Amino acid sequence: MEQHENNSEKQQLVTGQTREISTLNQEVNELRKEVKQLREDIELIDIFQKKPIVSSAVIGQIGGIIIAILVIVGIFF
């Protein structure tokens, strides 16, 4: 009788552990999917951050070149 009770307790313990393992495997798979999505998002962010940045110095240089061209055109016409 005690042996039957021990077997029953072991079976319940194994069943509980099996459920826990199954639950943990599902959570691990969900986390893997989330990590994959985050890596893709990070790649997109890196792409958008590498766009050239227009600073005030660049705008000043372009403005200076435009004024120089207008002056040259104005002299000859």
Helices and strands as residue ranges (DSSP letters): H 2-49, H 56-76
